[in-house]
Amino acid sequence: MASRGHRVIACAQKLLSSEEYDIGYAFSKNDGNYPSDEYCFCGLISLEDPPKHGVREAIGTLRLAGIKVMMVTGDHPKTAEAIARKINLILGDTRETLSARTGRPIEEIYEDEVDAVVVHGDDIDGLQGWQWDQSESSCYEWVLHADIVISLLEERDCFCTHVAAAQARDWYGYL
């Protein structure tokens, strides 16, 4: 489901005893007043949030103007890649798609063989400003790719930090 661009939600239930959890029980995740185990998996819900009309065309216009476009999202990497492909932000292979297409192990595919990269937010959360400019750093390698997607950034200030770092280096425009 995620590889088709859907957001996926897992559903579970737990029957609560009225003796332990009466009508006035104050549920709170922060102080441990929330049951966190012995749930029963019920199923998955798949939601599709299609890209807005005109996004694909806007990306094409930006590319024609010489602007590198990067997508930064809170979506799972598979969902992010599928959406990026729908809007023509990713046109070429990532290491994963090249591996699947050629049958080569992913470890044997070099970054210079692919045209796109989907970066997990965890891989850049700890980067300092100076690390964005180091030629041996991962983020420097990422910006060399034609198509870049950064997924699963969870904190708003983290997102703003990375957007500001990229904008300061004139790396991309964003929608």
N, C-alpha and C positions, 0 to 999 in steps of 0.2 A: 504494500500500500504506500509506504513512504517513497519508494522508488518511482511511483506514478505521480508524486507531488502532493499526496494527501497527508494531512496531519492525523496522527493516530493516537487515540486515547484508550488506555486499558481501564476496564471497569472491574471492580471487585466489591464484595459485600462481606459483612460480618454481623451475625446476630448478636445483639447486646442484651445481657440479662438486666431485667428491671431492678434487681436488687443492687447491682453495682452501678448502673447508669440510670438513675431515676430521672424524672421529667425536668428537674432543675440542675442536672449535672452540667458543669461548665467545661465544655471541650476546648482545649487549647494545645496546639502543637508546640508552643514555646516552652511550656513548663511541664511537659510530659503527661498532661491530662487528655491524652488522645490514644486510643488503642492503635498499635502499629504492627501487630502480628496476627496470625491465624485468620487471615482473610481468605475468601474463596473467589478465585478468578471467575468472572462471569462472561467476559468477551471483550471484543475490540470495537471501537467506533472509529470510522474513517470519515474525515471531513475534507472536502475539497474547497479551497478558496482560490478560484481562478485568478490569474493575473489581471490587473485592470486593463481596460481597453486602451490601446495606444502605447503601452510600455514597450512592446517589441519594436514599434516604429521609432520611438524616442531613442532607444538604444542604438538602432541603426543610424539615426541622425547624428548622435554623439560620436559614434565611431567614424563616420564620414568626416566629421570635424576634427578628428585626431585626438579625441578625448578617450582615455582609458576608463572603462566603467567597471566598478567592483560592486558586488552585492554583499551586504553585511546583514545577517539575519539571525533570529533566535531559533530557526528551524533545525531539525535533525539534518546531518550532512546529506543523507539520501534524498530527503524532501527538498532541501535547498538545491541540490544538483538537478533534480527533475524540474523544478520551477525555473531554474536558470536556463535549462534547455528549452523549455516552452517559450521563453521570451527571447530566445536566441542570444543570451548572454554567454552561454557555453556552446561553442560550435564544434570544437575538436575533442580529442581524447583526454581523459584524465588517466593517471596511472592505473586506476581500477578498470576503466573501460578498455584500455589498451591491453591489459592483462587478460580480460575476459575475451576480447576479440582475437588475440594471438595465441592464447594458451600459455604464455610465458608467466612464470611466477612474478608477483608484484615487486619482489625484492630485486629482480634482475632488470627492472625498467628504470632508466635514469630520467631525472627531471627534464633534461633537454630533449627527450623523445616525445614529450606531451605538450599540448597546447593549452591545457586548462588545469586548474588546481582547485580543490575544495578543501579548505583549511578549517580544522576544528578550532573553535574558540579557545579551548584549553591550551592549544599550542602557542597562542600568542598572548594569553592573559598576563604572563609574568614578564613580558618584554619591557625593557626600559627604553626611553627615547633614543639614546645613542645606538641601541641595538638595531634600530630600523635602518641605520645607515651603514652597518658593517657588511662588507661584501660576502663574508663567510656565513652570515646569519641566514636562517630560513626565510625570514620575511623579505630579505633582499632578493632571494631566489624566487619567491612567490610573485613579486611584481614584474619579473621578467616574462611571466606567462601572459599570453594574450587574454585569457579569461580567468578571473579570480572570484571565488565565492568563499566567504568566511561564515561559518555556521555555528550555532549554539552559543552566541554571546548572550549571557544572561543578565548582566547588570547594565543599566542605562549608562552609568558613568564610564564603564569599560568600553562600551560602544562609542561613546563620544571621544574617548581618548584615542582609539584607533582611527576613527574618522579624521580627527584633528591631525594625527601624526601623518596620515597619508596625504591629506590636503596640503600640509606644510611642505611636502615634497613634490607637489603638483603631479601626484601619481594618478589621480582619477577624478572624474565628476560623479555625482551620485543622484539618484532619483528619489 
